[in-house]
Amino acid sequence: MENQTLVKEFLLLEFSNLPELQLALFYMFLSLYVLTLTGNVLIIIVTRVNPQLDVPMYFFLSCLSFLEICYTSVTIPKMLINFLLKTNAISFPECAIQLYFFIALGSIECTLLAVMAYDRYVAVCNPLCYPIVMNKAVCVRLVVACWLSGFFNSAIHTVMTFRLPFCSSKQIQQFFCDIPPLLKLACIDTWANEVVLFTVGGFYGMGSFLLTLISYIHIILAILKIRSSISRHKTFSTCTSHLIVVVLFFGSSFLMYLQPTSKHSLDWESLVPVFYAIVTPTLNPIIYSLRNKEVKEALQKIIGRKVILNKKSQFQKTKFR
């Protein structure tokens, strides 16, 4: 404890030391960020504008898309700025804020995916009760509960992490501030933090995952009872997009967090976070737009309207010349 020094900033992981590769990485991550923003904004617009999509499933989908925009905005802009400034530094307060919102938004996504699975369970297993059980007021309360519980969960982990003394190194082996790489920089034993991470975080994540899993077990059993193969396919198709997103999100998250900090390797720490923090939010709107017939049709209508309006405006311009 005598050799402790006050850490004023941390150094984030560099993807490459080569200047020409840094520029290529900047454009790659910028493209992914723009694609994420564009895809999720389109999903929000489509689900809000189209009256046919004014149902709980698409309300939750628009909430998920808004969440993905916030989720990626916590990490990617700072990374892009560091690329431009040719630095990998992040101040102590910035790191604490980034960690808090990253864990909070990730926790919210866990519970929101579980809520979306429950919504599908009620729609498939209790269709007659669906309008009553999943009314607008209930949907709003469920989303608010997700956000409040996520911020509370994150507060526990953030306070416990930044109460630790950091003195061994300032180098975070990741491109953003996260719990496992920060625990490695602590001067003291982080056993208590790891217990909290596995119990509170594990209970939160595993609890959401188990609720999702139970919902889908009931959904699959209900679908198997349907005699018509066409009806079975149609019913299951309403769940496939969400199921793919669940596998991607929970799979990558569990691989990162549900293992002892000492077993994290450098390659593992740098690869898995890129997937669940950047790639998954980019893929989500693509998955929903490609796998969901109603979303595709709504997107085609909006794009078709824009094309018609553009043609009309061009025709009017040429007419009055």
Stockholm file with secondary structure:
# STOCKHOLM 1.0

chainA/1-321         MENQTLVKEFLLLEFSNLPELQLALFYMFLSLYVLTLTGNVLIIIVTRVNPQLDVPMYFFLSCLSFLEICYTSVTIPKMLINFLLKTNAISFPECAIQLYFFIALGSIECTLLAVMAYDRYVAVCNPLCYPIVMNKAVCVRLVVACWLSGFFNSAIHTVMTFRLPFCSSKQIQQFFCDIPPLLKLACIDTWANEVVLFTVGGFYGMGSFLLTLISYIHIILAILKIRSSISRHKTFSTCTSHLIVVVLFFGSSFLMYLQPTSKHSLDWESLVPVFYAIVTPTLNPIIYSLRNKEVKEALQKIIGRKVILNKKSQFQKTKFR
#=GR chainA/1-321 SS CTTCCCCCEEECCCSCSCHHHHHHHHHHHHHHHHHHHHHHHHHHHHHHHCGGGCSHHHHHHHHHHHHHHHHHHHHHHHHHHHHHHTCCEEEHHHHHHHHHHHHHHHHHHHHHHHHHHHHHHHHHHCTTTHHHHTCHHHHHHHHHHHHHHHHHHHHHHHHHHHTSCBCSCCBCSSSSCCHHHHHTTBSSCCHHHHHHIIIIIHHHHHHHHHHHHHHHHHHHHHHHTCCCHHHHHHHHHHHHHHHHHHHHHHHHHHHHHSSCGGGCCHHHHHHHHHIIIIIHHHHHHHHHHHHCHHHHHHHHHHHHHHHHHHHHHHHHHHHCC
#=GC SS_cons         CTTCCCCCEEECCCSCSCHHHHHHHHHHHHHHHHHHHHHHHHHHHHHHHCGGGCSHHHHHHHHHHHHHHHHHHHHHHHHHHHHHHTCCEEEHHHHHHHHHHHHHHHHHHHHHHHHHHHHHHHHHHCTTTHHHHTCHHHHHHHHHHHHHHHHHHHHHHHHHHHTSCBCSCCBCSSSSCCHHHHHTTBSSCCHHHHHHIIIIIHHHHHHHHHHHHHHHHHHHHHHHTCCCHHHHHHHHHHHHHHHHHHHHHHHHHHHHHSSCGGGCCHHHHHHHHHIIIIIHHHHHHHHHHHHCHHHHHHHHHHHHHHHHHHHHHHHHHHHCC
//
